[in-house]
Structure formats: structure tokens, C-alpha cells
Amino acid sequence: IVPASAKSGSNVLKALRVANSVFENSASIIPQDKLDEFLGSIMTGKTGGYIKNDIDKKNVILSQDLINPTTFLVKTKKKGLFKKETLRYIENRLRESFNLFGFPINVLLSRILQ
């Protein structure tokens, strides 16, 4: 939230800069190698580690599937590895790590069929 005054014009430029930044970030594509690095860091506990340590990294893939709305897909080989809270944790860490504030993002769970 950026307070601005239409009467005096204070902070109007700042509000426009923030709006422009949010717009640009909403259309950003995060490279797969950055997503792989991010997933590795949250699974090893380097960022606070909410994800179970016994999950094998080879059984999980994180990818960005859509831009509008920004949608990430967590693909797993085993059923029941992630709870709803874990997906929220991943969403919050994605927002912090890649500056995805001010617009909706989706983090969905999918199972990889073997």
C-alpha cells in the first residue's frame, strides 16, 4: 500500500512506480534452473525448511506452467507427499525469492504417472 494524495500530488509518482513494478513482475518467467535451485534450497532447509527431510528431491519437480495468472506446478511421483500447508509455504517462499508481490499466484499439485 502506497499512500498518495490526489490533492497535493504527493507520492503519486511512487505509487505509479510500484504499480509498474507489480505489472512487470506479474509477466515474468522464472528460468527452470532458478526454480530447481529454489526447490533444492527449501528441501534442504536452507530457507527454514518446512518440507519433510525424508522426501527425495528426485521425486519432486517444480515448474512454471502459466504466466497469466502466474501458476507453478509441483509434480510428485508419490501420492500424499505434500499437504495444503506445504503448498502455502512454497507459495510464500516463491513470493519472497522472486519478488512476486501484488498479484495472485497459484501453486498446484500434480502427480507424475510412472
HUFEN-V746531 format. One line per field, one symbol per residue. ss: DSSP state (2 for helix, 1 for strand, 0 for the rest). burial: + if it has 9 or more other C-alpha atoms within 8 Angstrom, else -. A space follows every 10 residues. Layout:
ss = ???
burial = ???
This chain:
ss = 0000000000 0222222222 2222220000 0222222222 2220000000 0000002221 1111110001 1111110000 0002222222 2222222200 0000111111 1000
burial = ---++----- ++--+----- -+--+++--- ----++--++ +++-+---++ +---+---++ ++++--+--+ +++++++--- -----+++++ +--+++---+ ----+++++- +---
